[in-house]
C-alpha cells in the first residue's frame, strides 16, 4: 500500500506503508491508501495542482 504524506514544509512525499514514520508529529496530512505507486503519483499531481502540496 502507498500513501501520500505532507510534512511541515508543505511538501508531499509518496511512501509505502512500512515507511510511514512512527513519529507522526512531522506529518500534517495523509492521503491514501493507494494500490500502486503510479496511482499515488497521479493523486500527488492533483494535490499539487489543487494547491494542497508544494512541488519539490
N, CA, C and O atoms as a Tinker XYZ file with bonds, in Angstrom:
   224  protein
     1  N      0.838000   -1.172000    0.000000    73     2
     2  CA     0.000000    0.000000    0.000000    64     1     3
     3  C      0.888000    1.241000    0.000000    63     2     4     5
     4  O      1.980000    1.248000    0.568000    81     3
     5  N      0.395000    2.277000   -0.643000    73     3     6
     6  CA     1.137000    3.520000   -0.785000    64     5     7
     7  C      0.315000    4.670000   -0.215000    63     6     8     9
     8  O     -0.915000    4.663000   -0.283000    81     7
     9  N      1.003000    5.652000    0.343000    73     7    10
    10  CA     0.364000    6.806000    0.943000    64     9    11
    11  C      1.072000    8.069000    0.486000    63    10    12    13
    12  O      2.238000    8.035000    0.093000    81    11
    13  N      0.357000    9.178000    0.543000    73    11    14
    14  CA     0.951000   10.491000    0.327000    64    13    15
    15  C      0.923000   11.182000    1.682000    63    14    16    17
    16  O     -0.128000   11.270000    2.315000    81    15
    17  N      2.071000   11.670000    2.126000    73    15    18
    18  CA     2.140000   12.378000    3.398000    64    17    19
    19  C      2.699000   13.776000    3.168000    63    18    20    21
    20  O      3.639000   13.975000    2.398000    81    19
    21  N      2.099000   14.728000    3.852000    73    19    22
    22  CA     2.532000   16.127000    3.774000    64    21    23
    23  C      3.292000   16.451000    5.050000    63    22    24    25
    24  O      2.772000   16.273000    6.152000    81    23
    25  N      4.536000   16.930000    4.897000    73    23    26
    26  CA     5.331000   17.268000    6.071000    64    25    27
    27  C      5.182000   18.747000    6.398000    63    26    28    29
    28  O      4.447000   19.464000    5.718000    81    27
    29  N      5.873000   19.204000    7.434000    73    27    30
    30  CA     5.711000   20.569000    7.911000    64    29    31
    31  C      6.252000   21.629000    6.959000    63    30    32    33
    32  O      6.004000   22.814000    7.182000    81    31
    33  N      6.976000   21.257000    5.914000    73    31    34
    34  CA     7.450000   22.216000    4.922000    64    33    35
    35  C      6.439000   22.402000    3.800000    63    34    36    37
    36  O      6.622000   23.268000    2.944000    81    35
    37  N      5.378000   21.605000    3.790000    73    35    38
    38  CA     4.355000   21.703000    2.760000    64    37    39
    39  C      4.571000   20.774000    1.583000    63    38    40    41
    40  O      3.741000   20.715000    0.675000    81    39
    41  N      5.690000   20.042000    1.590000    73    39    42
    42  CA     5.976000   19.098000    0.512000    64    41    43
    43  C      5.287000   17.770000    0.802000    63    42    44    45
    44  O      5.175000   17.350000    1.954000    81    43
    45  N      4.829000   17.120000   -0.261000    73    43    46
    46  CA     4.181000   15.817000   -0.133000    64    45    47
    47  C      5.098000   14.743000   -0.699000    63    46    48    49
    48  O      5.684000   14.906000   -1.770000    81    47
    49  N      5.210000   13.654000    0.030000    73    47    50
    50  CA     6.035000   12.532000   -0.391000    64    49    51
    51  C      5.163000   11.298000   -0.520000    63    50    52    53
    52  O      4.150000   11.148000    0.163000    81    51
    53  N      5.582000   10.429000   -1.410000    73    51    54
    54  CA     4.916000    9.140000   -1.578000    64    53    55
    55  C      5.738000    8.105000   -0.828000    63    54    56    57
    56  O      6.931000    7.940000   -1.080000    81    55
    57  N      5.088000    7.416000    0.089000    73    55    58
    58  CA     5.784000    6.425000    0.908000    64    57    59
    59  C      4.966000    5.144000    0.944000    63    58    60    61
    60  O      3.743000    5.163000    0.804000    81    59
    61  N      5.659000    4.037000    1.133000    73    59    62
    62  CA     4.953000    2.771000    1.313000    64    61    63
    63  C      4.511000    2.678000    2.771000    63    62    64    65
    64  O      4.972000    3.441000    3.620000    81    63
    65  N      3.634000    1.756000    3.042000    73    63    66
    66  CA     3.064000    1.653000    4.386000    64    65    67
    67  C      4.120000    1.378000    5.454000    63    66    68    69
    68  O      3.934000    1.766000    6.607000    81    67
    69  N      5.215000    0.723000    5.101000    73    67    70
    70  CA     6.261000    0.460000    6.087000    64    69    71
    71  C      7.237000    1.620000    6.236000    63    70    72    73
    72  O      8.111000    1.570000    7.101000    81    71
    73  N      7.112000    2.667000    5.415000    73    71    74
    74  CA     7.992000    3.826000    5.508000    64    73    75
    75  C      7.365000    4.994000    6.259000    63    74    76    77
    76  O      8.026000    6.010000    6.472000    81    75
    77  N      6.119000    4.873000    6.658000    73    75    78
    78  CA     5.475000    5.959000    7.403000    64    77    79
    79  C      6.181000    6.069000    8.748000    63    78    80    81
    80  O      6.289000    5.081000    9.475000    81    79
    81  N      6.665000    7.270000    9.085000    73    79    82
    82  CA     7.427000    7.413000   10.330000    64    81    83
    83  C      6.569000    7.115000   11.555000    63    82    84    85
    84  O      5.376000    7.418000   11.592000    81    83
    85  N      7.206000    6.518000   12.551000    73    83    86
    86  CA     6.498000    6.199000   13.791000    64    85    87
    87  C      6.108000    7.479000   14.520000    63    86    88    89
    88  O      5.071000    7.539000   15.179000    81    87
    89  N      6.957000    8.506000   14.392000    73    87    90
    90  CA     6.664000    9.797000   14.991000    64    89    91
    91  C      5.846000   10.618000   13.990000    63    90    92    93
    92  O      6.404000   11.275000   13.111000    81    91
    93  N      4.552000   10.572000   14.131000    73    91    94
    94  CA     3.673000   11.246000   13.179000    64    93    95
    95  C      3.587000   12.746000   13.408000    63    94    96    97
    96  O      2.762000   13.409000   12.777000    81    95
    97  N      4.418000   13.310000   14.298000    73    95    98
    98  CA     4.383000   14.746000   14.556000    64    97    99
    99  C      4.796000   15.538000   13.323000    63    98   100   101
   100  O      4.384000   16.687000   13.167000    81    99
   101  N      5.605000   14.947000   12.443000    73    99   102
   102  CA     6.052000   15.637000   11.240000    64   101   103
   103  C      5.015000   15.601000   10.124000    63   102   104   105
   104  O      5.133000   16.353000    9.156000    81   103
   105  N      4.016000   14.754000   10.236000    73   103   106
   106  CA     3.006000   14.604000    9.188000    64   105   107
   107  C      1.841000   15.547000    9.469000    63   106   108   109
   108  O      1.180000   15.439000   10.502000    81   107
   109  N      1.595000   16.472000    8.544000    73   107   110
   110  CA     0.463000   17.388000    8.686000    64   109   111
   111  C     -0.822000   16.782000    8.130000    63   110   112   113
   112  O     -1.889000   16.899000    8.732000    81   111
   113  N     -0.704000   16.127000    6.962000    73   111   114
   114  CA    -1.853000   15.468000    6.339000    64   113   115
   115  C     -1.393000   14.176000    5.690000    63   114   116   117
   116  O     -0.219000   14.009000    5.358000    81   115
   117  N     -2.337000   13.270000    5.516000    73   115   118
   118  CA    -2.031000   11.986000    4.882000    64   117   119
   119  C     -3.196000   11.591000    3.992000    63   118   120   121
   120  O     -4.359000   11.711000    4.379000    81   119
   121  N     -2.870000   11.118000    2.790000    73   119   122
   122  CA    -3.877000   10.640000    1.845000    64   121   123
   123  C     -3.528000    9.213000    1.451000    63   122   124   125
   124  O     -2.351000    8.858000    1.399000    81   123
   125  N     -4.508000    8.415000    1.181000    73   123   126
   126  CA    -4.285000    7.038000    0.751000    64   125   127
   127  C     -5.140000    6.124000    1.592000    63   126   128   129
   128  O     -5.833000    6.574000    2.504000    81   127
   129  N     -5.096000    4.937000    1.312000    73   127   130
   130  CA    -4.054000    4.125000    0.705000    64   129   131
   131  C     -4.314000    3.893000   -0.780000    63   130   132   133
   132  O     -5.458000    3.824000   -1.230000    81   131
   133  N     -3.227000    3.777000   -1.517000    73   131   134
   134  CA    -3.276000    3.531000   -2.949000    64   133   135
   135  C     -2.644000    2.180000   -3.229000    63   134   136   137
   136  O     -1.727000    1.758000   -2.523000    81   135
   137  N     -3.129000    1.505000   -4.251000    73   135   138
   138  CA    -2.662000    0.147000   -4.535000    64   137   139
   139  C     -1.325000    0.122000   -5.259000    63   138   140   141
   140  O     -0.620000   -0.886000   -5.217000    81   139
   141  N     -0.962000    1.229000   -5.932000    73   139   142
   142  CA     0.316000    1.253000   -6.645000    64   141   143
   143  C      0.958000    2.629000   -6.490000    63   142   144   145
   144  O      0.283000    3.613000   -6.188000    81   143
   145  N      2.260000    2.680000   -6.699000    73   143   146
   146  CA     2.953000    3.962000   -6.623000    64   145   147
   147  C      2.510000    4.880000   -7.756000    63   146   148   149
   148  O      2.486000    6.100000   -7.593000    81   147
   149  N      2.162000    4.302000   -8.900000    73   147   150
   150  CA     1.698000    5.114000  -10.025000    64   149   151
   151  C      0.389000    5.830000   -9.687000    63   150   152   153
   152  O      0.204000    6.995000  -10.040000    81   151
   153  N     -0.505000    5.138000   -9.012000    73   151   154
   154  CA    -1.763000    5.755000   -8.595000    64   153   155
   155  C     -1.499000    6.877000   -7.589000    63   154   156   157
   156  O     -2.138000    7.928000   -7.650000    81   155
   157  N     -0.567000    6.659000   -6.672000    73   155   158
   158  CA    -0.210000    7.680000   -5.689000    64   157   159
   159  C      0.419000    8.896000   -6.371000    63   158   160   161
   160  O      0.153000   10.031000   -5.974000    81   159
   161  N      1.243000    8.674000   -7.385000    73   159   162
   162  CA     1.860000    9.778000   -8.124000    64   161   163
   163  C      0.779000   10.618000   -8.796000    63   162   164   165
   164  O      0.829000   11.847000   -8.748000    81   163
   165  N     -0.185000    9.971000   -9.415000    73   163   166
   166  CA    -1.268000   10.703000  -10.084000    64   165   167
   167  C     -2.058000   11.549000   -9.081000    63   166   168   169
   168  O     -2.423000   12.684000   -9.386000    81   167
   169  N     -2.320000   11.015000   -7.903000    73   167   170
   170  CA    -3.044000   11.774000   -6.887000    64   169   171
   171  C     -2.192000   12.920000   -6.349000    63   170   172   173
   172  O     -2.718000   13.991000   -6.050000    81   171
   173  N     -0.884000   12.708000   -6.222000    73   171   174
   174  CA     0.015000   13.767000   -5.750000    64   173   175
   175  C      0.022000   14.938000   -6.734000    63   174   176   177
   176  O      0.028000   16.096000   -6.315000    81   175
   177  N      0.022000   14.649000   -8.024000    73   175   178
   178  CA    -0.041000   15.701000   -9.042000    64   177   179
   179  C     -1.326000   16.513000   -8.856000    63   178   180   181
   180  O     -1.307000   17.742000   -8.932000    81   179
   181  N     -2.422000   15.831000   -8.616000    73   179   182
   182  CA    -3.687000   16.515000   -8.374000    64   181   183
   183  C     -3.649000   17.385000   -7.133000    63   182   184   185
   184  O     -4.213000   18.479000   -7.126000    81   183
   185  N     -2.990000   16.914000   -6.081000    73   183   186
   186  CA    -2.873000   17.702000   -4.853000    64   185   187
   187  C     -2.015000   18.942000   -5.075000    63   186   188   189
   188  O     -2.304000   20.004000   -4.524000    81   187
   189  N     -0.961000   18.812000   -5.879000    73   187   190
   190  CA    -0.116000   19.959000   -6.204000    64   189   191
   191  C     -0.925000   20.983000   -7.008000    63   190   192   193
   192  O     -0.872000   22.181000   -6.728000    81   191
   193  N     -1.661000   20.510000   -7.989000    73   191   194
   194  CA    -2.481000   21.412000   -8.823000    64   193   195
   195  C     -3.570000   22.098000   -8.003000    63   194   196   197
   196  O     -3.937000   23.237000   -8.291000    81   195
   197  N     -4.084000   21.420000   -6.996000    73   195   198
   198  CA    -5.121000   21.991000   -6.152000    64   197   199
   199  C     -4.549000   22.919000   -5.082000    63   198   200   201
   200  O     -5.302000   23.555000   -4.345000    81   199
   201  N     -3.219000   22.998000   -4.995000    73   199   202
   202  CA    -2.584000   23.879000   -4.024000    64   201   203
   203  C     -2.460000   23.304000   -2.636000    63   202   204   205
   204  O     -2.141000   24.030000   -1.694000    81   203
   205  N     -2.707000   22.000000   -2.484000    73   203   206
   206  CA    -2.605000   21.376000   -1.173000    64   205   207
   207  C     -1.197000   20.924000   -0.846000    63   206   208   209
   208  O     -0.882000   20.683000    0.320000    81   207
   209  N     -0.340000   20.803000   -1.859000    73   207   210
   210  CA     1.053000   20.389000   -1.676000    64   209   211
   211  C      1.953000   21.309000   -2.517000    63   210   212   213
   212  O      1.545000   21.841000   -3.549000    81   211
   213  N      3.170000   21.469000   -2.042000    73   211   214
   214  CA     4.174000   22.220000   -2.783000    64   213   215
   215  C      4.968000   21.258000   -3.644000    63   214   216   217
   216  O      5.290000   20.158000   -3.196000    81   215
   217  N      5.296000   21.650000   -4.889000    73   215   218
   218  CA     6.155000   20.778000   -5.695000    64   217   219
   219  C      7.562000   20.763000   -5.112000    63   218   220   221
   220  O      7.994000   21.726000   -4.478000    81   219
   221  N      8.257000   19.681000   -5.331000    73   219   222
   222  CA     9.608000   19.565000   -4.759000    64   221   223
   223  C     10.657000   20.122000   -5.651000    63   222   224
   224  O     11.838000   20.095000   -5.306000    81   223
